[in-house]
Amino acid sequence: MSAWPVVLTSGDVTVRPLDRRDARAWREARRRNASWLRPWDATSPPGISVRPTSFSGLVRRLNRQAREGTTYPFAVDVAGRFAGQVTVNNVVRGSAQFASVGYWLDRDYAGHGVMPRAVALVIDHCFGAAGLHRIEIAIRPENSNSLRVVEKLGLREIGYAPGYLHIDGAWRDHRLYAVTVEECPEGMVARLLAHESQE
């Protein structure tokens, strides 16, 4: 299996390359969830001008980065319907072999175990075909939904980063979580399934 492109499935959750054909569903999900996602969405710091981009421009840029192996932009589908996104960012090779993962989900799918399953699929892919050693996830302390994802996946908290990212108009603190391939020899999906069976 190559690192990109790839389609991964567990139960009714599928992660696949974000595609220009997702434009309508992506825009609709972002529009309906705007107020729910705003507190967690990255913004441009003052003095940094970022030109707005079209969805097709975004997908072109992300897919170019995916071919270069620096980013892996996954759409999340539930039973064939677009539900959100998981993106592997800042892939570092050489002696580090690590990346960070970010995600967002349509509120209609929240609380049903979709995002833990999607992130588990992506982490397993990162540790397998992509050959990474360590994955990090940074979460705002107030984001209880995202904190529940890393709790279900059993990621350990490794630190606290003041002013880590510019989000919703200000520099925001984040809690940092990480996992290495050695910590999850059974695979993240298998770990999640074991956790779910104990709940």
Secondary structure as the mmCIF struct_conf table of DSSP 4:
data_model
#
loop_
_struct_conf.conf_type_id
_struct_conf.id
_struct_conf.beg_label_comp_id
_struct_conf.beg_label_asym_id
_struct_conf.beg_label_seq_id
_struct_conf.end_label_comp_id
_struct_conf.end_label_asym_id
_struct_conf.end_label_seq_id
BEND BEND1 ALA A 3 PRO A 5
STRN STRN1 LEU A 8 SER A 10
TURN_TY1_P TURN_TY1_P1 GLY A 11 ASP A 12
STRN STRN2 VAL A 13 PRO A 17
HELX_RH_3T_P HELX_RH_3T_P1 ARG A 20 ASP A 22
HELX_RH_AL_P HELX_RH_AL_P1 ALA A 23 ARG A 32
TURN_TY1_P TURN_TY1_P2 ASN A 33 ASN A 33
HELX_RH_AL_P HELX_RH_AL_P2 ALA A 34 LEU A 37
HELX_RH_3T_P HELX_RH_3T_P2 ARG A 38 TRP A 40
BEND BEND2 ASP A 41 ASP A 41
STRN STRN3 ALA A 42 ALA A 42
HELX_LH_PP_P HELX_LH_PP_P1 SER A 44 PRO A 45
TURN_TY1_P TURN_TY1_P3 PRO A 46 GLY A 47
HELX_RH_AL_P HELX_RH_AL_P3 PHE A 55 GLU A 68
TURN_TY1_P TURN_TY1_P4 GLY A 69 GLY A 69
BEND BEND3 THR A 70 THR A 70
STRN STRN4 TYR A 72 VAL A 78
TURN_TY1_P TURN_TY1_P5 ALA A 79 GLY A 80
STRN STRN5 ARG A 81 VAL A 92
TURN_TY1_P TURN_TY1_P6 GLY A 94 ALA A 96
STRN STRN6 PHE A 98 LEU A 105
HELX_RH_3T_P HELX_RH_3T_P3 ARG A 107 TYR A 109
TURN_TY1_P TURN_TY1_P7 ALA A 110 GLY A 113
HELX_RH_AL_P HELX_RH_AL_P4 VAL A 114 PHE A 127
TURN_TY1_P TURN_TY1_P8 GLY A 128 ALA A 130
BEND BEND4 HIS A 133 HIS A 133
STRN STRN7 ARG A 134 ILE A 139
TURN_TY1_P TURN_TY1_P9 PRO A 141 GLU A 142
HELX_RH_AL_P HELX_RH_AL_P5 SER A 144 LEU A 153
TURN_TY1_P TURN_TY1_P10 GLY A 154 GLY A 154
HELX_LH_PP_P HELX_LH_PP_P2 LEU A 155 LEU A 155
STRN STRN8 ARG A 156 ILE A 167
TURN_TY1_P TURN_TY1_P11 ASP A 168 GLY A 169
STRN STRN9 ALA A 170 THR A 180
HELX_RH_3T_P HELX_RH_3T_P4 VAL A 181 GLU A 183
TURN_TY1_P TURN_TY1_P12 PRO A 185 GLU A 186
HELX_RH_AL_P HELX_RH_AL_P6 MET A 188 GLN A 198
#
